[in-house]
Amino acid sequence: MRCLLTAFVTLSLAVVSLAAPTFSPYNVHEKRIALPIGWSHSRRHKSTATLPLRIALKQNNIESIDEYLNDVSHPKSANYGKHWTAGEIARKFAPSEESISTVRDWLIENGLTSERIGVSPTKGWINVDITVEEAERLMNTEYNVYTHVSGQEHVACEAYHLPENIRAHVDFVLPSVNFDAKLKRRSDSQQESTLAIGQPGVGITPKTTGTISQTVTELEQCDEYITPICLRALYGLVYEPVSTEKNSFGVVEYTPQAYLQSDLQLFAMNYSTDLIGKEPVLVSIDGGYAQTEYQGFEYNGESDLDLQYGMTLVTGKQNVTLYQTGDMVEGASFNNFLDAIDGSYCTFEGGNNYTVDSEYPDPYGGGYEGPEDCGTVTPAYVISTSYGYNEADLTPFYTARQCAEYAKLGLMGVTILYSSGDDGVAGNGDVCLNPNGTQSVNGTIFNPTFPGVCPYVTSVGATMVKPNASVLEAQPEMACMEVIYSGGGFSNYFAMPSYQQSAVDYYLENYPPNYPPNIWNSTGKSRALPDISANGANYVVAIDGEFELVYGTSCSSPVSGAIFTMINDARLAIGKSPIGFINPTIYSEDFAGAFHDITEGSNPGCGTEGYNATVGWDPVTGLGTPNFPILLEKWLALP
């Protein structure tokens, strides 16, 4: 996994000394340059206090994961479509015995007896109970107590150091620089007013302009009201699935976001008769369920949207799996979902970080008390998620660990789609970065979203039908510039993947953004997003018994997921593999012309007009919107 290091998050290499004669000089391993909003330094931690130190070991062969994934995903590869099994992946990336012995020897060299040092059953991490004084001497750091405005306290350091030869075997240490502490659950009396809506990050969520009083069925009205018939016309989606028993499509929702079956049926009776009497196949993860205690657009809008359109566009004949993740008390993160669909991830590189990820059984009581779901769920061939964080919300090591998991899922033949964000070049909540690394609505530095910046997911931006345009005309769409702006830009953490190089180089050479380099990542070496786009404006959605107009890349991702699911159906029907990780394929010359190029509009944010949609790939709409007949033809021609 390659990380692009910038001024926003710095992992510097300042050399310091510490007495450890058989190991190389110490260098900074992780450093955070700012505290998140709401946190402040309180005091030095007591030197005699005990820290449960956890050292995440680097995985064997992880530096080659890009090569392995490209080998099964690039259309020119002889191994295209020859996806790996979960067992093959677990064996390939297990930590080496050398990593375990090297880190153990270092701890013993620094005065920790072997009896105090534990190795996890999967050998993914080493743990040791250690005093603050010992930890500070071991890693040349200072542990402090930080206090949130809510009164909650958190132990962390601002930087820590490791010997250079130890750094080669360690991904990260906990607790350390991660100040993104997940606040403890609220009391029952507080919960109704403060419950986080649609984790993770309370970030990308659809927007509405209110209810509509008419039933809309005409193609001539698609510039004002998007219904399934509009999307089929825009993208040429005329297909009857024939391999539904072999195929699978999954939509991920995070409690308390939940769909209402009554809304699904209201939508079915008006716009999708195939769905009358249908329900998604609900899979509960960590106590998740389709809750009805809380209702309203903020609770039902996302899930109602995702399922009404995702299920409709696969014609109702293809079952759609709803991965309902997290209980009503603790909620969940992307990592909790990934644990459930890949058991090897539960302890991968040290396991989850419970300052960010939810812990099950609920350690505070009152929530889900069953065991954490770990490898209990089968991943669908296509998985769509319409939630996200700002990249800057999380540390580089946290995002790199999760990004590697998306690569592993790609190796297994899974297509992962994420919304690119709804605030243009700004982050969720329209916040931008400041020079000191903090985020605020007054910031001026472009703020990309995660996981869309991960090179191993497909990031989906948003378009809209031009005012007064007909979906039956050529090129009726532009970048979405009503209510929301398509998220897009350049990562501050991840390097540019090889599959994207040519397309992004062309954009930067022919349409260079006219902004100073200190407000965007202008290096030309970073992962760019989105990859593709789909309509994200004026969706007619049944929510709480009424029809509302909904906007967002939250619309674009499940629609794209349904289209790729139908392509999988056609391939499976003739004995071929699912399409898996699609990015190397869709950026290749073989797929030229397979997307409708969007050349109008922009994605404002951070006090600017953002980037412009241009000929070819651009950081507003990516490669463009799907052309289903051509995509189908081209994918059927691949082995």
C-alpha atoms as one frame of an Amber mdcrd trajectory, in Angstrom:
protein
   0.000   0.000   0.000   1.528   3.303  -1.052   0.699   6.498   0.804   1.211
   9.949  -0.652   2.654  12.137   2.093   1.674  15.814   1.990   1.605  18.865
   4.186  -1.821  17.888   5.470  -0.734  14.732   7.314   2.988  14.427   7.839
   4.891  11.279   8.743   8.298  12.928   8.951  11.637  11.206   9.383  13.221
  13.270  12.127  16.037  11.226  13.649  16.166  10.959  17.425  18.219   8.848
  19.770  17.134   6.212  22.275  19.294   3.624  23.965  18.706   0.402  22.064
  22.166  -0.606  20.869  21.210  -3.536  18.649  18.563  -1.605  16.711  18.831
   1.171  14.142  18.199   4.874  14.898  14.679   5.967  15.821  12.482   7.829
  13.349   8.980   9.276  13.591   6.481   6.559  12.703   3.196   8.467  13.036
   2.447  12.101  13.771  -0.734  14.143  13.882  -0.421  17.874  13.420  -3.805
  18.958  14.801  -6.549  17.848  17.172 -10.047  17.320  15.771 -12.759  19.822
  16.549 -14.064  19.542  20.111 -10.904  18.094  21.684  -8.302  19.883  23.794
  -5.176  18.963  25.741  -5.958  18.377  29.402  -2.834  17.045  31.152   0.080
  14.632  31.017  -0.953  11.068  31.669   0.216   9.525  34.963   3.547   7.779
  34.499   2.420   4.784  36.578  -0.828   4.235  34.658  -1.083   1.077  32.542
  -1.514   1.163  28.770  -2.751  -1.894  26.824  -0.234  -1.425  24.021  -1.143
  -3.126  20.733   1.386  -3.306  17.903  -0.090  -4.013  14.471   2.316  -6.077
  12.386   2.786  -5.516   8.676   1.278  -8.214   6.518   3.395 -10.441   4.345
   3.272  -9.599   0.604   1.004  -6.591   1.189   3.357  -4.422  -0.882   2.419
  -6.552  -3.924  -1.354  -6.407  -3.518  -1.690  -3.902  -6.357   0.152  -6.287
  -8.672  -1.973  -9.267  -7.624  -5.211  -7.335  -8.107  -4.194  -5.991 -11.494
  -3.356  -9.529 -12.594  -6.983 -10.678 -12.199  -8.629  -7.353 -13.137  -6.894
  -5.971 -16.229  -8.514  -7.040 -19.501  -5.126  -7.729 -21.122  -4.024 -10.099
 -18.339  -3.959 -13.824 -19.012  -5.439 -14.288 -15.524  -8.369 -11.918 -16.008
 -11.339 -13.105 -13.960  -9.405 -15.857 -12.174 -10.354 -14.629  -8.721  -8.854
 -15.895  -5.470 -10.554 -17.754  -2.652 -10.717 -16.306   0.869  -8.317 -19.021
   2.040  -5.751 -18.148  -0.613  -5.888 -14.510   0.432  -5.504 -15.298   4.146
  -2.435 -17.454   3.464  -0.835 -14.959   1.105  -1.006 -12.003   3.501  -0.373
 -13.607   6.908   2.379 -11.779   8.887   5.817 -13.357   8.650   7.573 -15.099
  11.554  10.395 -12.627  11.007   8.098  -9.705  11.857   6.928 -11.388  15.053
  10.422 -12.317  16.251  11.945  -8.931  15.345   9.353  -6.952  17.299   9.489
  -9.376  20.267  13.290  -9.096  20.392  13.033  -5.303  20.361  10.609  -5.317
  23.296  12.806  -7.694  25.297  15.891  -5.619  24.460  14.081  -2.684  26.072
  13.451  -4.464  29.353  10.087  -6.176  28.830  10.113  -9.810  29.867   8.867
 -12.385  27.370   6.075 -13.410  29.778   4.477  -9.983  29.335   4.437 -10.157
  25.539   1.461 -11.782  23.791   0.906 -12.659  20.137  -2.616 -12.864  18.723
  -3.847 -16.272  17.483  -3.720 -15.027  13.890  -0.273 -13.493  14.474  -1.546
 -10.145  13.265  -0.550  -8.158  16.323   1.535  -8.155  19.478   0.116  -6.868
  22.760   1.714  -5.994  26.039   0.434  -4.247  29.165   2.932  -1.491  29.800
   3.199   1.561  32.057   3.038   5.021  30.546   6.642   5.580  31.641   7.779
   2.413  29.844   5.814   3.268  26.704   7.213   6.790  26.566  10.761   5.491
  26.877  10.123   2.680  24.383   8.770   4.986  21.667  10.295   8.346  22.616
   6.905   9.978  23.084   4.640  11.653  25.625   1.180  10.358  26.490  -1.425
  12.951  27.349  -5.057  13.004  28.384  -7.345  14.930  26.028 -10.857  16.082
  26.883 -13.833  16.405  24.571 -16.371  19.209  25.013 -18.787  16.478  26.139
 -16.476  15.714  29.059 -15.173  12.395  27.720 -11.437  11.810  28.128  -9.079
  10.073  25.708  -5.434   8.967  26.019  -3.148   9.613  23.046   0.175  11.021
  21.930   0.936  13.509  19.179   3.813  11.497  17.680   5.805   8.379  18.409
   9.110   6.963  17.198  10.327   3.495  16.297  13.722   2.143  15.194  13.959
   2.150  11.414  14.330  -1.623  11.218  11.264  -2.054  13.468   9.204   0.324
  11.340   9.605  -2.116   8.459   7.569  -4.663  10.463   4.993  -2.389  12.148
   1.977  -0.675  10.633   0.815   1.257  13.680   0.661   1.216  17.478  -2.415
   1.687  19.664  -3.066   3.825  21.585  -1.099   6.537  19.816  -1.905   9.454
  17.517  -5.491   8.609  16.631  -7.646  11.309  18.251 -10.750  10.410  16.228
 -12.310   8.957  19.375 -15.817   7.592  18.969 -17.866   9.124  21.771 -19.472
   6.687  24.160 -23.142   6.032  23.718 -25.553   8.565  25.091 -27.964   7.828
  27.879 -31.488   6.878  26.850 -32.718  10.349  27.782 -30.178  11.957  25.465
 -30.244   9.458  22.639 -33.296  10.633  20.709 -31.984  14.158  20.218 -28.319
  13.352  19.614 -28.296   9.945  17.883 -25.878   9.951  14.956 -27.879   9.550
  11.766 -26.507   7.069   9.278 -23.009   6.230  10.427 -20.174   6.189   9.476
 -19.099   9.751   9.814 -22.644  11.161   9.669 -21.384  12.215   6.272 -22.751
  11.552   2.794 -26.536  11.527   3.040 -29.197  12.392   0.440 -30.877  15.790
   0.379 -34.510  16.602  -0.301 -36.421  19.626  -1.550 -39.682  18.363  -0.102
 -42.740  16.410  -1.164 -44.387  16.277  -4.576 -48.124  15.866  -5.059 -48.281
  14.287  -8.518 -47.478  10.892  -9.965 -44.848  11.261 -12.689 -44.539   8.710
 -15.466 -43.538  10.561 -18.610 -40.091  10.553 -20.181 -40.649  14.182 -21.140
 -40.473  15.173 -17.464 -37.098  13.587 -16.634 -35.389  16.974 -16.399 -37.614
  17.659 -13.366 -38.442  14.208 -11.984 -36.240  11.114 -12.185 -38.053   7.785
 -12.081 -36.875   4.297 -13.133 -38.076   4.813 -16.694 -35.783   7.854 -16.991
 -32.731   5.926 -15.839 -33.416   3.060 -18.230 -33.640   5.552 -21.089 -30.516
   7.471 -20.040 -28.297   4.412 -19.745 -29.915   1.969 -22.169 -30.741  -0.472
 -19.387 -33.019  -2.906 -21.178 -32.276  -6.371 -19.816 -34.112  -9.325 -18.272
 -31.900 -11.278 -15.831 -31.572 -15.030 -16.346 -28.930 -16.051 -13.773 -30.509
 -14.729 -10.593 -29.677 -17.831  -8.526 -25.975 -17.453  -9.324 -25.841 -13.662
  -9.046 -25.914 -11.281  -6.057 -26.230  -7.545  -5.323 -25.821  -6.031  -1.854
 -26.680  -2.622  -0.385 -25.134  -1.556   2.934 -27.044   0.529   5.481 -25.915
   1.716   8.915 -28.403   1.776  11.772 -30.347   3.911  12.631 -30.829   4.450
   8.884 -33.482   1.931   7.843 -35.988   1.399   5.051 -39.747   1.089   5.548
 -41.483  -1.806   3.794 -44.601   0.366   3.441 -42.531   2.908   1.489 -41.097
   0.190  -0.746 -44.607  -1.001  -1.553 -45.900   2.539  -2.164 -43.086   3.013
  -4.655 -43.788  -0.393  -6.219 -47.465   0.369  -6.835 -46.607   3.606  -8.645
 -43.268   2.977 -10.372 -42.164  -0.654 -10.104 -44.845  -3.344 -10.259 -42.087
  -5.995 -10.192 -41.541  -5.081  -6.526 -45.108  -5.557  -5.332 -44.910  -7.962
  -2.411 -41.093  -8.020  -2.506 -38.642  -7.361   0.329 -34.853  -7.193   0.374
 -33.045 -10.158   1.908 -32.067  -8.642   5.252 -28.768  -9.769   6.738 -28.184
  -8.490  10.278 -24.620  -7.528  11.198 -23.750  -6.739  14.833 -27.377  -6.452
  15.875 -28.573  -4.448  12.875 -32.279  -4.437  12.047 -34.719  -2.324  10.046
 -35.706  -0.154  12.995 -39.003   1.740  13.016 -38.602   3.558  16.358 -37.248
   6.651  14.638 -38.792   7.862  11.387 -38.424  10.832   9.109 -36.319  11.683
   6.079 -33.106  11.702   8.104 -33.760   8.108   9.226 -35.507   6.581   6.206
 -34.401   8.684   3.238 -31.114   6.931   2.469 -32.263   3.328   2.777 -35.617
   3.938   1.057 -33.785   5.519  -1.882 -31.121   2.822  -2.167 -33.540  -0.088
  -2.122 -36.349   1.371  -4.212 -34.016   2.108  -7.124 -31.482  -0.671  -6.619
 -34.211  -3.324  -6.479 -36.228  -1.840  -9.334 -33.340  -1.667 -11.808 -32.582
  -5.379 -11.374 -36.283  -5.905 -12.292 -37.352  -7.489  -9.030 -36.281 -10.896
 -10.330 -32.826 -10.549  -8.778 -32.838 -10.694  -4.981 -31.084  -7.759  -3.334
 -29.302  -8.274  -0.013 -29.637  -5.553   2.615 -26.640  -5.592   4.947 -28.108
  -3.799   7.978 -25.075  -2.983  10.090 -24.805  -1.979  13.754 -27.295  -1.815
  16.600 -29.243   1.198  17.825 -26.798   1.933  20.653 -23.250   1.552  19.351
 -23.891   1.816  15.622 -21.113   0.614  13.325 -18.321   1.623  10.965 -17.128
   0.379   7.588 -14.676  -1.843   9.464 -17.501  -3.566  11.338 -19.125  -4.422
   8.007 -15.826  -5.614   6.517 -15.227  -7.858   9.540 -18.521  -9.600   8.826
 -17.867 -10.328   5.148 -14.198 -11.326   5.551 -13.135 -13.132   8.728  -9.451
 -12.516   8.017 -10.027  -8.767   8.356 -11.061  -8.967  12.018  -7.401  -9.162
  13.090  -5.745  -7.874   9.915  -2.917  -5.454  10.807  -3.879  -5.416  14.471
  -7.642  -5.490  14.116 -10.148  -2.681  14.568  -9.502   0.619  16.319 -12.255
   1.001  18.900 -11.794   4.738  19.114 -13.396   4.757  15.657 -14.999   1.336
  15.202 -17.817  -0.088  17.308 -17.027  -2.885  19.755 -19.237  -5.917  20.214
 -20.496  -7.337  22.534 -21.405  -3.816  23.679 -18.844  -3.111  26.447 -21.082
  -0.492  28.045 -24.247  -2.599  28.177 -27.650  -1.919  26.709 -26.709  -2.713
  23.126 -26.083  -5.834  21.074 -24.538  -8.404  23.383 -23.914 -11.160  20.872
 -20.449 -11.919  19.486 -18.940  -9.576  16.931 -19.791 -10.732  13.411 -16.525
 -11.985  11.971 -16.611 -13.833   8.644 -20.273 -14.696   9.174 -21.639 -13.113
   5.979 -21.059 -13.931   2.318 -20.180 -10.833   0.252 -22.339 -10.128  -2.800
 -20.672  -9.804  -6.206 -21.570  -6.075  -6.257 -21.796  -4.008  -3.054 -23.017
  -0.388  -3.018 -22.508   1.993  -0.078 -23.776   5.582   0.057 -21.972   6.702
   3.215 -18.516   8.160   3.780 -16.010  10.068   5.868 -13.743  12.937   4.977
 -10.283  11.552   4.274  -8.878  13.921   6.882 -11.194  12.499   9.572  -8.984
   9.410   9.772  -5.281   8.659  10.005  -3.278   7.407   7.002  -2.675   4.042
   8.660  -6.373   3.538   9.410  -7.369   4.328   5.822  -4.522   2.240   4.355
  -5.565  -0.813   6.379  -9.158  -0.515   5.186  -8.132   0.211   1.602  -6.087
  -3.000   1.522  -9.245  -4.895   2.453 -11.068  -3.499  -0.574  -8.191  -4.811
  -2.684  -8.648  -8.250  -1.122 -12.364  -8.180  -1.911 -11.485  -7.260  -5.485
  -9.189 -10.286  -5.613 -12.211 -12.382  -4.597 -14.274 -10.957  -7.491 -16.298
  -8.333  -5.592 -17.157  -4.929  -7.107 -17.134  -2.202  -4.407 -18.941   1.093
  -5.118 -18.916   4.204  -2.911 -20.537   7.613  -3.337 -17.979  10.347  -3.986
 -19.646  13.007  -1.797 -22.189  15.804  -2.217 -20.175  18.942  -1.472 -17.958
  19.328  -4.523 -14.308  19.809  -3.614 -15.282  20.315   0.040 -15.749  17.505
   2.532 -18.967  16.294   4.113 -20.720  19.123   5.893 -19.119  21.536   3.403
 -15.965  21.722   5.539 -12.541  22.338   4.032  -9.021  21.896   5.312  -6.984
  24.582   7.032  -3.181  24.845   6.708  -2.756  23.330  10.194  -4.688  20.183
   9.225  -7.979  21.032  10.939 -11.305  21.222   9.098 -13.804  24.067   9.122
 -16.458  25.718   6.977 -14.022  28.620   6.567 -11.193  26.421   5.323  -9.760
  26.947   1.847  -8.001  23.639   1.062  -9.889  20.991  -0.934 -11.071  18.094
   1.240 -11.639  14.715  -0.519 -13.829  11.916   0.833 -12.969   8.414   1.979
 -13.284   5.559   0.955 -13.714   7.083  -2.513 -10.016   8.000  -2.544  -9.006
   4.367  -2.008  -7.550   3.086  -5.313  -9.370  -0.242  -4.900 -12.970   0.994
  -4.851 -15.019   2.542  -7.642 -16.021   6.074  -6.676 -19.321   7.313  -8.137
 -20.106  10.991  -8.740 -23.399  12.674  -9.685 -24.918  14.094 -12.853 -28.292
  15.681 -13.700 -30.481  16.039 -16.772 -30.003  19.521 -18.206 -32.993  21.844
 -17.775 -35.474  21.367 -20.634 -33.416  18.508 -22.102 -34.918  15.191 -23.182
 -33.433  11.870 -22.095 -34.034  10.688 -25.660 -31.542  13.226 -27.006 -27.788
  12.687 -27.264 -25.812  13.886 -24.214 -28.715  15.186 -22.115 -26.730  15.270
 -18.852 -24.309  17.595 -17.095 -22.563  17.534 -13.722 -25.069  17.847 -10.882
 -25.351  21.499  -9.844 -28.731  21.540  -8.147 -28.926  21.096  -4.344 -25.676
  19.043  -4.334 -22.350  19.107  -6.183 -20.548  15.954  -7.280 -17.669  15.150
  -4.933 -14.301  14.947  -6.638 -10.635  15.814  -6.455  -7.287  14.353  -5.475
  -6.283  12.338  -2.414  -3.830  13.627   0.165  -3.054  10.072   1.341  -3.060
   7.668  -1.629  -0.803   7.577  -4.664  -2.242   7.424  -8.150  -2.923   3.860
  -9.331  -1.379   2.832 -12.638  -4.755   2.189 -14.280  -5.655   5.877 -13.870
  -2.372   7.470 -14.901  -3.068   8.070 -18.590  -6.565   9.515 -18.081  -5.534
  11.871 -15.279  -2.346  12.943 -17.051  -4.461  13.927 -20.057  -6.763  15.982
 -17.860  -3.942  17.781 -16.045  -2.095  18.512 -19.275  -5.083  19.766 -21.271
  -7.327  21.217 -18.558  -5.000  22.208 -15.688  -6.980  23.653 -12.748  -6.220
  27.329 -12.298  -5.684  27.181  -8.536  -2.574  27.739  -6.422  -0.914  24.448
  -5.429  -1.423  25.120  -1.714  -5.208  24.553  -1.893  -5.276  21.240  -3.813
  -2.967  18.308  -4.377  -1.401  19.453  -7.641   1.461  16.933  -7.671  -0.110
  14.812 -10.413   0.820  11.726  -8.385  -2.250  11.178  -6.213  -5.370   9.044
  -6.527  -8.120  11.007  -8.260 -11.886  10.649  -7.906 -14.592   9.937  -8.978
 -14.142   7.086 -11.430 -17.622   7.212 -12.969 -20.908   8.977 -12.360 -24.656
   8.519 -12.669 -27.708  10.711 -12.257 -28.078  12.157  -8.766 -30.845  14.782
  -9.002 -34.636  14.963  -8.735 -35.248  11.320  -7.754 -38.849  10.541  -6.891
 -38.655   8.454  -3.687 -41.383   7.188  -1.361 -40.450   8.271   2.172 -42.725
   8.005   5.197 -45.821   7.587   3.070 -45.152  10.488   0.698 -43.125  11.077
  -2.440 -40.159  13.410  -2.122 -37.549  14.770  -4.528 -34.124  13.484  -3.483
 -30.598  14.479  -4.539 -27.122  13.082  -3.966 -24.382  10.716  -4.998 -26.375
   8.470  -2.676 -28.614   8.017  -5.729 -25.748   7.418  -8.147 -24.064   4.512
  -6.358 -26.985   2.017  -6.103 -28.056   2.805  -9.665 -24.548   2.017 -10.903
 -24.515  -1.097  -8.735 -27.713  -2.363 -10.360 -26.247  -1.828 -13.832 -23.074
  -3.781 -13.021 -25.194  -6.509 -11.424 -27.020  -7.003 -14.731 -23.669  -7.287
 -16.528 -22.652  -9.967 -14.026 -25.904 -11.768 -14.801 -25.057 -11.977 -18.499
 -21.515 -13.211 -17.820 -22.608 -15.801 -15.271 -25.225 -17.070 -17.714 -22.491
 -18.168 -20.139 -20.197 -19.586 -17.469 -17.886 -16.602 -17.034 -16.721 -14.976
 -13.791 -18.220 -11.834 -12.248 -16.556  -8.568 -13.283 -14.922  -8.004  -9.863
 -12.729  -4.918  -9.472 -13.679  -2.881 -12.535 -11.299   0.089 -12.501  -8.407
  -1.371 -14.559 -10.978  -2.486 -17.132 -13.040   0.691 -17.464  -9.926   2.901
 -17.748  -8.394   0.645 -20.423  -8.390   1.371 -24.167 -10.629  -1.657 -24.646
 -13.488   0.233 -22.967 -13.173   3.522 -24.839 -16.652   4.857 -25.544 -18.351
   2.670 -22.940 -19.368   5.708 -20.859 -21.253   8.855 -21.849 -18.678  11.643
 -21.516 -20.004  14.540 -19.417 -18.481  17.876 -20.432 -20.621  20.523 -18.704
 -20.775  21.714 -15.108 -18.409  21.918 -12.147 -18.222  21.017  -8.449 -17.856
  24.190  -6.335 -16.564  24.258  -2.783 -13.994  25.842  -0.456 -14.727  29.301
  -1.855 -13.982  28.239  -5.446 -15.825  27.010  -8.512 -14.139  23.649  -8.055
 -13.088  21.616 -11.082 -14.754  21.641 -14.498 -16.298  18.714 -16.336 -14.254
  18.254 -19.513 -13.710  15.957 -22.459 -12.406  12.656 -21.103 -11.951  11.887
 -17.424 -12.391  14.791 -14.989 -12.567  15.157 -11.166 -16.284  15.974 -11.323
 -17.902  13.106 -13.251 -14.962  10.723 -13.811 -15.148   8.769 -17.059 -18.849
   9.617 -17.376 -22.150   7.758 -17.046 -22.770   4.093 -18.001 -23.713   3.091
 -21.546 -25.179  -0.304 -20.687 -25.358  -1.851 -24.191 -21.715  -1.083 -24.931
 -20.539  -2.101 -21.455 -22.424  -5.369 -21.803 -20.952  -6.075 -25.231 -17.407
  -5.323 -24.115 -17.591  -7.341 -20.888 -19.114 -10.323 -22.667 -16.141 -10.273
 -25.025 -13.695 -10.683 -22.127 -12.744 -14.172 -20.887
